[in-house]
Amino acid sequence: MEISEKVISQNQNVTTTYEPRSPWQMMIKRFKKNKRAMIGLYITVLFIIVAILAPWISPYDPYAYNMKALLQPPSLSHPFGTDQFGRDVLSRIIHGSRISLMIGMVGVGISILVGVSLGTIAGYFGGIIDSIIMRIMDILLAFPGFLLALAIISILGPNMLNVMIAIGIFSIPVFARIMRSSVISVKYKEFIEATKSLGGSHFFIIMKHVIPNCIAPIIVLSTMRIATAILTAAGLSFLGLGAQPPSPEWGAMLNEGREYIRSATHLSTVPGLIIMLVVLGFNMLGDGLRDALDPQMKI
Amino acid sequence: MLGYIVKRLLQLIPTLIGVTLFAFLLVAAVPGDPAQIIAGDSASPEEVEIIRSQLGIDKPLYEQYMSYVVNILHGDLGTSLRSSQPVLDEILSRFPTSFILTVMSLIIMIIVGLIAGIASATKPNSLRDNVSMMFSLFGISMPVFWMGIMFILLFSYYLPWFPSGGSTEFKHFVLPSIVLGLSASGVLARLTRSSILEIVNQDFIRTARAKGLKEKYVIYKHTLKNALIPIITIVGMEFGILLGGAVITETVFSMNGIGRYVVESIQFRDFPAIQGSILFISTLFVFIILLVDLSYSVVDPRVRYEN
């Protein structure tokens, strides 16, 4: 008698704690448990908020010269110091976040649009179309990433828009490959066969069934590629081949500050630290999303 | 084995055609008239015309491409607009610097990356794992140019141990190789960890443990050997990425390598030099990837049969 009561009470416990969850709810729960992922999310959200609110929260005009405050070390009135023209470094960093965010979003947006489309077409239709698309992607991959961006900049000329295009192009093959392999793994599934036999058009099947089922790796990859995009853009600007002075792009700021490395160390340290922090944030977020969505994912 | 090598070499031909085509189109796609750019604004139309025929750009595009490929096969990558020297000579004179830098950084990357990866995979979710994975995340996220500047500041300015620039002696290579190697080791550490963890859960490892082998033996002899393929792949890929990353490192440390040559050529709009160096590096990269592919068949003979 006693034993059976215990069993009943245990069963009741189980029924009270059990809640049906959707895959998304389970994913969010897994994500929230991961400390590193949450830190990444906080950094990313903070960065986006700063970028959006830049004109309202920056204490000074990022372009305003102040000849009375040249190369000042960090102080209360200028927490990150001032540069060789007396411009407030904090305000420039805040405004620079807009440039980095835009490069990340637009650059990766271009790669998603083109890469995902090409990868889907190659994976879904297969055959000769697949071979042609993937051979072109292989050729693009034959150029080490940064070099490809440099090559594109050398044709288009160094400026911000071209940096975004260059970064967009150099991530295309990565997206195409990942998307192609996910599409191939999905296209023989029963629900696709079922839609086909019901007379669904290719366009309908791709849009309604294939892409939604292949989106997880693309989300993870996009987050990580934004980090790469920000890093690459900063590298290009640092070499003088991206954003041009007086733009407050972080890489360009570092390049300008390098001349004063001995007299004003903060001009080289601060932008570098900020770039690292933001890139770290996106990478941790990407890692967390991958672990939450599918830890076996090969990205 | 020989048949496999020949097959892989033949597969290389379309890629190489693609690479030359890309390098060729790179310059053909430059907006504006290259002849006019070279001649300058003050040149007369006749002078521009002469330069145009010298460059061969008055012919149709496919003919230009054919003669471009023929020239490459004869070892002619064009003449630098800046120095009037053959581009290939300029590249070859700078190649040793870039090569030494890349190889030294690769060695540092392999040592640091493998140690960090093995350290975290052998005790997953421990403090050791967390520390080495955070280290690799930092490695991936740190801008290599910033790390270079910080190293110059620390080890050349505050502690005057190494020179801050140059590429003539061994000591010039120390700081840049450490910077480049460390920044690349993050990717390798992460990959080593995930490949080992994937293998560790397989049956044959359980068997190895069950028959009482020492843990060291299980890790180094059984696990690592099987985790080698993805690790070799990433090392090969990194070789190319390091060549690209060397562009920035060479500039920061004022080294006279191909990377810096590319940057300077872009700044001077020296198109034959840009075209030549991009072709050179990417061809090198294609052959490295081939070596990587061939090494698979040594590490894992099954690869040969599958192909």
Contacts between the chains, C-beta under 8 A, distances in Angstrom:
chain1	res1	chain2	res2	distance
A	135	B	14	6.3
A	135	B	15	7.9
A	135	B	18	7.1
A	136	B	18	7.4
A	138	B	15	6.1
A	138	B	18	7.6
A	139	B	15	6.1
A	139	B	18	3.4
A	139	B	19	6.3
A	139	B	21	8.0
A	139	B	22	6.3
A	140	B	22	8.0
A	142	B	15	5.8
A	142	B	18	7.2
A	142	B	19	5.5
A	142	B	282	5.3
A	142	B	285	6.1
A	142	B	286	5.2
A	142	B	289	7.6
A	143	B	19	7.7
A	143	B	22	7.4
A	143	B	278	7.2
A	143	B	281	7.9
A	143	B	282	4.9
A	143	B	285	7.3
A	144	B	240	3.9
A	144	B	241	5.4
A	144	B	243	5.7
A	144	B	244	3.6
A	144	B	281	6.8
A	144	B	282	7.4
A	144	B	285	5.8
A	145	B	241	6.4
A	145	B	244	6.0
A	146	B	241	7.5
A	146	B	244	3.8
A	146	B	245	6.5
A	146	B	247	6.2
A	146	B	248	7.6
A	147	B	243	7.4
A	147	B	244	4.5
A	147	B	247	7.1
A	147	B	262	7.5
A	147	B	278	6.4
A	147	B	281	5.9
A	147	B	282	7.1
A	150	B	244	8.0
A	150	B	247	6.6
A	150	B	262	6.2
A	150	B	263	7.6
A	150	B	266	6.6
A	150	B	278	7.8
A	151	B	22	8.0
A	151	B	26	5.7
A	151	B	274	7.3
A	151	B	278	5.1
A	153	B	266	6.9
A	154	B	26	7.3
A	154	B	265	7.8
A	154	B	266	4.5
A	154	B	269	7.9
A	154	B	271	7.9
A	154	B	274	5.0
A	155	B	26	5.8
A	155	B	27	7.8
A	155	B	29	5.3
A	155	B	30	5.4
A	155	B	31	7.7
A	156	B	31	7.9
A	157	B	31	7.8
A	158	B	266	7.8
A	227	B	140	7.9
A	227	B	141	6.8
A	231	B	141	7.6
A	231	B	143	5.9
A	234	B	143	5.6
A	234	B	145	7.9
A	235	B	143	6.6
A	235	B	144	7.4
A	235	B	145	6.3
A	235	B	248	5.5
A	238	B	143	7.6
A	238	B	145	4.8
A	238	B	248	6.9
A	239	B	247	7.4
A	239	B	248	6.7
A	239	B	251	6.1
A	239	B	263	5.3
A	240	B	267	6.8
A	241	B	263	7.2
A	241	B	266	6.1
A	241	B	267	7.7
A	251	B	143	7.4
A	251	B	145	7.6
A	254	B	143	7.7
A	254	B	145	6.8
A	254	B	146	6.3
A	254	B	149	7.3
A	258	B	149	6.2
A	261	B	149	6.5
A	261	B	152	7.4
A	261	B	153	6.2
A	261	B	157	7.6
A	262	B	157	6.5
A	265	B	153	6.8
A	268	B	146	7.4
A	268	B	149	5.1
A	268	B	150	7.7
A	268	B	153	7.4
A	269	B	150	7.3
A	271	B	146	7.7
A	272	B	142	8.0
A	272	B	143	6.0
A	272	B	145	8.0
A	272	B	146	3.1
A	272	B	147	8.0
A	272	B	149	7.1
A	272	B	150	7.2
A	273	B	146	7.9
A	275	B	143	5.1
A	275	B	146	6.7
A	276	B	138	7.4
A	276	B	141	5.3
A	276	B	142	5.1
A	276	B	143	6.6
A	276	B	146	7.0
A	279	B	140	7.8
A	279	B	141	4.1
A	279	B	142	7.9
A	279	B	143	7.6
A	280	B	137	6.2
A	280	B	138	6.9
A	280	B	141	4.0
A	283	B	137	5.8
A	283	B	140	5.9
A	283	B	141	5.5
A	284	B	137	6.6
A	287	B	137	7.7
